[in-house]
Amino acid sequence: MTDAPALPLKLFNSLTRSLEIFEPVHPREARVYSCGPTVYNYPHIGNMRAYVFADTLGRTLSYKGYKLTHVINITDVGHLTDDADAGEDKLEKAAAEKAQSIWDIAKHYTEAYWADVKALNIRQPAHWSIATDYVPQMIEFAKAIADRHCYELDGGLYFDTTTVTGYGRLARHGTDEGESRIDPVDGKRHPADFAIWRKTPPGEKRQMEWDSPWGRGAPGWHLECSVMSEALLGFPFDIHTGGIDHREIHHPNEIAQNQAHSCSDASGARLWMHNNFLVERSGKMSKSSGEFLRVQLLIDKGYHPLAYRLMCLQAHYRSELEFSWEGLGAALTRLKRLVMAAAPVREAEAIDVTDRRLADLLARFDAAMSDDLNTPVALTLLEETAAMKKIDGGQKRATLAAMDAVLGLDLLTIDRADLRVRPKAATIAEDEIDATLARRKDARAAKDFAASDALRDELGAAGVEVMDGDPLGWEWRLDN
């Protein structure tokens, strides 16, 4: 119910280390490729920050009036246990450890990732591209660049990084800003050269392997993203996203492959965008730590997953974000306040925004999101809108809907009771809580305050916070 935002969208291009006005390759279209998960284990919340960022970017592009085509890949082959092209294939290793089919491993963890995507209100992309579906195209891509840009070793086909211009410029290789961590392999011409195709070692058999001109084996991790992005979006496309860790090895290698295949200096995407790390000081972000930090763990502890989404939005995507339970609790409280403030207009019929105060808030919101997705500022404007009193309900609803379509907090769909998530460790059921509260109400009516206090203490010992005078009545007490 609002006019299309007119401000140009400025985004930070990691390739040039500068803000650039978004100018689409195809008029009024936005084609985006995001590096997806390697489905050998559950994603941790640091992994999921990348998809909250990519979703916010996609929502902003839709808000700005672009027809969005977003692709997220699923890596089910080729990614080694070290990002520096070292170790075993992650899926093969997981399958061997669990004595399960690699296909079953990939299916299980793909579905777990998709459950997290749904929980965080991340929109479905136009395509989920599964790496193993594109192996024939990967072989053809490699064949097209092999003669001019690759050489063969006992272990497979390797890309000669000196055959393209400016290798590693995305990562600032060779400068104080950059780094290069490519696994040393006997016979490699240059330290940064990387595998396009890995042969299955003699005497071994992989669960996932294919015939190729360079022997039976599997594609290198970097090859798949070049192939799938070109197949689904065409070269050049608009934006490539990923975590900042991809900026050092994976994306420079993608760019090198794209240059080789296009016989040009073009990187494949016009803009390369990277979100910074989520850090957690106790060390539980690592998947080797056992009970590492997953979205499901947050839910099991009683936190609604949208509190984590809001926590991500509180920091700019290029800023490091520190996770703590206290910070997550504060984000949940902030989300509750927003949901409560939006509740009075949830059922209102949205109408055109003519009130100058709301129009000004929308303009400032657009300016914030147009300034490289400045979600911290956008959130404060959302709160300011939600808190407004004595304003037309239909216009307020339209304004909140426009803002929330970008931020994805579902403010006009969920209510406060939805945010009351039962902790897995809770020892009392909700019907028991309601029954105890009913007894407490009777005790208070009879002025038996000793019994009333005892029942309150009983609920408190079970992890329930009683809220007298609040229509919700009670909430789980979340202690970590």
URJOCOR-V304693 format. One record per helix or strand of 2 or more residues. SS is the DSSP state (helix for helix, strand for strand). FROM is the first residue (numbers start at 1). LEN is the number of residues. If there is no record, write none. Layout:
[[SS FROM LEN] [SS FROM LEN]]
This chain:
[[strand 10 4] [strand 18 4] [strand 29 6] [helix 45 19] [strand 67 9] [strand 80 3] [strand 86 4] [helix 90 9] [helix 102 18] [strand 127 4] [helix 131 19] [strand 150 4] [strand 156 4] [helix 161 3] [strand 194 6] [strand 217 3] [helix 221 13] [strand 237 7] [helix 244 4] [helix 250 13] [strand 269 7] [strand 278 2] [helix 287 3] [helix 295 6] [helix 305 9] [strand 321 2] [helix 325 19] [helix 356 15] [helix 375 13] [helix 393 15] [helix 416 4] [helix 430 16] [helix 449 13] [strand 464 3] [strand 474 3]]
